Amino acid sequence: MTHTGEQSLRLVVEKWLGFNRLRAARVTAFDRTASGGKRYVCVETMHDGEKLALFFFRHDDGCWRVFPPAPTLPEMTPEHLAA
């Protein structure tokens, strides 16, 4: 089995927002993108008295990242060229 780099959303949120038991973080929105149907989650927390929100996007390799996946573009394969 090959390693895809998959990691939990919790680990990524902890990395980006510095989550700990004293600072709560909560999911405020989740859905799929209009183009491509990729999953995303918005997580909010308070930092220095201000609300901080980040969007996390699920990529095809199973990783959650703060940038959206690249759109899937049509491909030309030999089967299409033979037609």
N, C-alpha and C positions, 0 to 999 in steps of 0.2 A: 504494500500500500504506500502510495506517495503522500508526502506532507504537502497540503495545499496552503498552509499558513492560516487556516481557519482559527479564529479566536472569538471568545464571547463578547457580546456587547458590553457586559459589565466591565471587563478588562479595559476596553477602549475608553469607556466613560471615565473610569478611574484614572487612566493615563491623561486624558485631555482636561478633565474638570477637577482633578485632585480630590475625588470623592473619598470620604472617610466617615466613620460613625458619627462624627460631630457635624458634618455638613451633608444634608439630605439632597438627593437629586431625584427628580421624578420625570417620567415620560409624559409629555404634554400633547404629543401628536404622533401618529404613525399611520402609514398608508403605503401605497405603491406609486411610483412616478407615472405621470401621464404617458411619457414616451419610454417604452420598454418594460414597464411594469416592475421595476426594481423596488425592493423594500427600502423604506427610510423611517427613521425615528427621530423625533425632536426631544432632547433632554434638557431640562432647566435646573438651575441651582442658584443659590444666592452667593455672591462674592463681594466682600467689602460693602455690604448693604445694597448692592445692585443685582438685578436679575441677569443671569447669564444663560444663554440658550445656544446649543449647538445641534446641528443636524448630522446624523450618522447614516451612511448609505451602505447597504449590503452589496458586495461585489460577487461576481461569479465564482471566485475562488473561496468564498465563504467568509472573507474578512469584512469587518465593518470599518469604514473610513469616513473622514470628514469631507471628502469630495465625491461627487456622483460618478458612477461608472461611465466610461465612454459609450456613446451610442453604438449599437450593433449595426453595421453597414452591410448592404447587400454584397455578396461575393460572386465573382465570375469563376465558375469551375469548368473543367473540361466537358462535363456533361451538358452545361448550358451552351458552350461554344459549338458543340456538335450538332445542335438542333437547327 
